[in-house]
Amino acid sequence: MALSYAIDAAQELVIITGEYSDAEEWQRVLASLLTDPRMRGGFGFLRDLREATTPVDAATVVGLMDAVRRFWPLLKPSRAAVLTPREFDPAAFAAHALADTFGIPLRMFTNYDAAMQWLREGR
């Protein structure tokens, strides 16, 4: 399943769903968000991996986080949360570590309510 997004303007939230993906697909989605008239700076981003089944390798995570890093100042999100059903998700851990390196406020969660609370606190 390809990446897709939904914008919940009332919650100031972008929800990105779909399978684990590569940098090219992330660039496509982020470029679409950039031109979406519903998108505003300050929205939280929730990457929902609960339905994803095929994690990516570290090299793919590096590429996709580079895309996120380049689009971050353009989209101006408040925070990003990665919601995964796995207690140990190497791709999500790698994304979190790279985000810290880039100064991007991104955290990994296994609980939806905790992820949403963290995102709300960032507004």
C-alpha positions in Angstrom: 0.0 0.0 0.0 1.5 3.3 -1.1 1.8 6.3 1.3 -1.2 8.5 1.6 -2.1 11.4 3.9 -5.1 12.9 5.5 -5.3 16.4 6.9 -7.4 17.0 10.0 -7.5 20.8 10.2 -9.6 20.8 13.4 -6.8 18.9 15.2 -4.0 20.6 13.2 -2.8 17.2 12.2 -1.4 15.4 9.2 -1.8 11.6 9.3 0.4 9.6 6.9 -0.5 6.0 6.4 0.7 3.1 4.2 3.5 0.7 4.0 7.1 1.5 4.9 8.4 3.5 1.9 11.5 4.8 0.2 12.8 8.4 -0.1 11.2 8.8 -3.6 7.7 8.1 -2.3 8.3 10.3 0.8 9.4 13.2 -1.5 6.2 12.7 -3.6 3.9 12.8 -0.5 5.8 15.8 1.1 5.7 17.7 -2.2 1.9 17.1 -2.4 1.5 18.3 1.2 3.5 21.4 0.3 0.9 22.4 -2.4 -2.2 21.2 -0.5 -4.2 24.4 0.4 -5.4 22.7 3.6 -1.8 22.5 4.9 -0.6 25.1 7.4 2.6 25.5 9.4 2.4 24.3 12.9 0.5 21.1 12.2 1.6 17.9 13.9 2.5 14.9 11.8 1.5 11.4 12.7 3.2 8.6 10.8 0.9 5.6 11.5 2.7 2.3 10.8 0.1 0.1 12.5 -1.0 -1.5 9.2 2.5 -1.6 7.7 4.0 -5.1 7.4 7.4 -4.8 5.7 10.0 -2.7 7.5 12.8 -1.1 5.4 16.5 -1.3 5.9 18.8 1.4 7.5 19.9 2.8 4.1 16.3 3.4 3.1 15.6 5.1 6.4 18.6 7.4 5.9 17.3 8.4 2.4 13.7 9.0 3.6 14.9 11.0 6.6 17.0 13.2 4.3 13.8 13.9 2.3 12.0 14.8 5.6 14.9 17.0 6.6 14.7 19.0 3.4 10.9 19.4 3.5 10.8 20.2 7.3 11.5 24.0 7.0 9.1 24.3 4.1 6.2 22.5 5.8 6.9 23.9 9.2 5.4 21.1 11.3 5.3 21.4 15.1 6.3 17.8 15.8 6.2 14.4 14.3 5.2 11.1 15.9 5.8 7.6 14.5 3.2 5.2 15.7 4.3 1.6 15.4 2.7 -1.6 16.8 6.1 -3.1 17.4 8.0 -2.7 20.7 11.2 -3.0 18.7 11.0 -1.4 15.2 14.5 -0.8 13.9 13.3 1.5 11.1 11.4 3.7 13.6 14.4 3.7 16.0 16.7 4.7 13.1 14.3 7.5 12.1 14.2 8.8 15.6 18.0 8.8 15.9 18.4 10.6 12.6 15.7 13.1 13.5 17.7 13.9 16.7 20.8 14.5 14.6 18.9 16.9 12.3 17.2 18.7 15.2 13.7 17.5 14.2 11.3 16.9 17.1 10.3 13.3 16.2 9.4 10.6 18.7 8.4 6.9 18.4 5.3 5.6 20.1 3.5 2.3 20.4 0.4 3.9 22.0 -1.9 6.1 19.9 -3.1 8.2 22.9 0.5 8.9 24.0 1.5 9.9 20.5 -1.5 12.3 20.2 -0.8 13.8 23.6 2.8 14.5 22.6 1.7 16.1 19.4 -0.9 18.3 21.1 1.8 19.5 23.6 3.8 20.7 20.7 1.2 23.2 19.4 
